[in-house]
Amino acid sequence: MTTPTLRATPELVATAWLKTVVGDIVATTLPKPGGNGVLSWAESGFVTLVTAGGTPNLYVPLREPVMGVSCWAASPGSQKPPWNKAAVLAEAIQAACYDHPAIPQTVTLPAGYPGARVLSAYTTGEHRRIHDDASSYARYDIPGLVIAWTEVPS
């Protein structure tokens, strides 16, 4: 039996691109609190994402997934959600979508995966405040972030 070739996925590519925008605070889930209950991301905020839709191009190897993005912030020791901190992350992502000369770029994926070239990125709606969280976390959702990309041959 042969080992299957690793292929880039929408979540890997979107994570890599978002890390070029907001830094190493992006994943598919929020990090768990440390042993003493401290949130490692409390100072910076955090961004999570999930593939929400999209259709691969039928004729050329171009992918355009729609990603759901959540921007999180917390103020440990306070019951007041830090809405502005979460909004700043969402605005940074929106601003990066407008930085057209900087968008076409090759992003680095984990070891063993081919590279990916991001060709464009845009949002399909305004980010919005999410109030359904019972904790004191602040959360803004970007309902649709479309990242067009293709694999870069190794």
C-alpha positions as CSV (number, residue, x, y, z in Angstrom):
1,M,0.0,0.0,0.0
2,T,1.3,3.4,-0.9
3,T,1.0,6.5,1.2
4,P,-1.4,9.0,-0.3
5,T,0.1,12.3,-1.4
6,L,-0.7,15.2,0.9
7,R,-2.8,17.9,-0.7
8,A,-3.5,21.4,0.4
9,T,-6.9,21.9,1.9
10,P,-9.0,25.1,2.2
11,E,-8.5,25.2,6.0
12,L,-4.7,24.9,5.7
13,V,-4.5,27.6,3.0
14,A,-6.8,30.0,4.8
15,T,-5.0,29.5,8.0
16,A,-1.6,30.2,6.4
17,W,-2.9,33.3,4.7
18,L,-4.6,34.6,7.8
19,K,-1.4,34.1,9.7
20,T,0.3,36.6,7.3
21,V,-2.4,39.1,8.3
22,V,-2.8,38.7,12.1
23,G,0.1,36.6,13.1
24,D,0.3,33.1,14.7
25,I,-3.1,33.4,16.4
26,V,-5.2,31.4,13.9
27,A,-6.5,27.8,14.1
28,T,-9.7,25.8,13.5
29,T,-10.5,25.8,17.3
30,L,-9.8,28.1,20.2
31,P,-6.8,26.9,22.3
32,K,-7.8,25.4,25.7
33,P,-6.9,27.4,28.8
34,G,-3.7,26.5,30.5
35,G,-3.5,24.4,33.7
36,N,-4.1,27.5,35.8
37,G,-7.0,28.7,33.7
38,V,-5.0,31.3,31.9
39,L,-5.8,32.0,28.2
40,S,-2.6,32.1,26.2
41,W,-4.4,34.3,23.6
42,A,-6.0,36.8,26.0
43,E,-3.5,39.6,25.1
44,S,-3.7,39.2,21.4
45,G,-7.1,37.8,20.6
46,F,-7.6,34.7,18.4
47,V,-9.1,33.9,15.0
48,T,-10.9,30.6,14.2
49,L,-12.1,29.4,10.8
50,V,-14.2,26.7,9.1
51,T,-14.9,25.9,5.5
52,A,-18.5,27.1,4.9
53,G,-18.9,26.4,1.2
54,G,-17.5,27.2,-2.2
55,T,-17.0,25.2,-5.4
56,P,-13.7,24.1,-7.0
57,N,-13.3,25.2,-10.6
58,L,-14.4,22.6,-13.0
59,Y,-11.8,23.2,-15.7
60,V,-8.6,24.5,-14.0
61,P,-7.0,23.7,-10.6
62,L,-8.3,26.8,-8.9
63,R,-10.1,26.6,-5.5
64,E,-12.4,29.3,-4.1
65,P,-13.7,28.1,-0.8
66,V,-15.9,30.3,1.4
67,M,-14.5,30.4,4.9
68,G,-16.5,31.3,8.0
69,V,-14.1,33.4,10.3
70,S,-14.6,34.2,14.0
71,C,-12.5,36.8,15.7
72,W,-12.3,36.3,19.5
73,A,-11.1,38.4,22.4
74,A,-11.2,37.9,26.2
75,S,-10.5,39.9,29.3
76,P,-9.7,37.5,32.1
77,G,-10.9,38.7,35.4
78,S,-13.6,40.9,33.9
79,Q,-17.2,40.1,32.9
80,K,-17.1,42.8,30.2
81,P,-16.3,41.4,26.8
82,P,-13.5,43.4,25.0
83,W,-15.5,44.1,21.8
84,N,-13.0,46.5,20.3
85,K,-10.2,44.0,20.5
86,A,-12.2,41.4,18.5
87,A,-13.3,44.1,16.1
88,V,-9.7,45.2,15.4
89,L,-8.9,41.6,14.3
90,A,-11.9,41.6,11.9
91,E,-11.0,45.0,10.5
92,A,-7.4,43.8,10.0
93,I,-8.6,40.9,7.9
94,Q,-10.9,43.2,5.9
95,A,-8.1,45.7,5.3
96,A,-5.8,42.9,4.0
97,C,-8.5,42.0,1.5
98,Y,-8.2,45.5,0.1
99,D,-4.4,45.3,-0.1
100,H,-4.5,44.0,-3.7
101,P,-0.7,44.3,-4.4
102,A,0.1,42.2,-1.4
103,I,-2.4,39.4,-1.9
104,P,-0.9,37.3,-4.7
105,Q,1.5,35.4,-2.5
106,T,2.8,31.9,-1.9
107,V,1.9,30.7,1.6
108,T,3.8,28.0,3.5
109,L,1.9,25.0,4.6
110,P,2.9,22.3,7.2
111,A,5.8,20.0,6.3
112,G,4.9,17.5,3.6
113,Y,2.3,19.6,1.9
114,P,2.8,21.4,-1.4
115,G,2.9,25.1,-1.3
116,A,-0.2,27.2,-2.3
117,R,-0.5,30.4,-4.1
118,V,-3.2,32.8,-2.9
119,L,-4.5,34.8,-5.8
120,S,-7.3,36.8,-4.3
121,A,-9.2,37.3,-1.0
122,Y,-12.4,39.1,-0.3
123,T,-15.3,39.1,2.2
124,T,-18.9,38.6,1.2
125,G,-20.4,40.6,4.0
126,E,-19.6,42.9,6.9
127,H,-18.4,41.4,10.1
128,R,-21.0,41.3,12.9
129,R,-21.0,41.2,16.7
130,I,-22.1,37.8,18.1
131,H,-24.0,38.0,21.4
132,D,-24.9,34.4,21.9
133,D,-21.8,33.5,23.9
134,A,-22.6,33.1,27.6
135,S,-19.0,33.7,28.6
136,S,-17.3,37.1,28.7
137,Y,-15.7,36.5,25.4
138,A,-16.2,39.0,22.6
139,R,-16.7,37.5,19.1
140,Y,-17.1,39.1,15.7
141,D,-18.0,36.8,12.7
142,I,-17.0,37.4,9.1
143,P,-19.8,35.5,7.3
144,G,-17.8,34.7,4.2
145,L,-14.1,35.1,3.4
146,V,-13.4,33.8,-0.1
147,I,-9.7,32.9,-0.8
148,A,-8.9,31.9,-4.3
149,W,-5.8,29.7,-4.5
150,T,-4.0,27.0,-6.4
151,E,-1.4,24.5,-5.4
152,V,2.2,25.3,-6.3
153,P,4.0,22.2,-7.8
154,S,6.8,21.0,-5.6
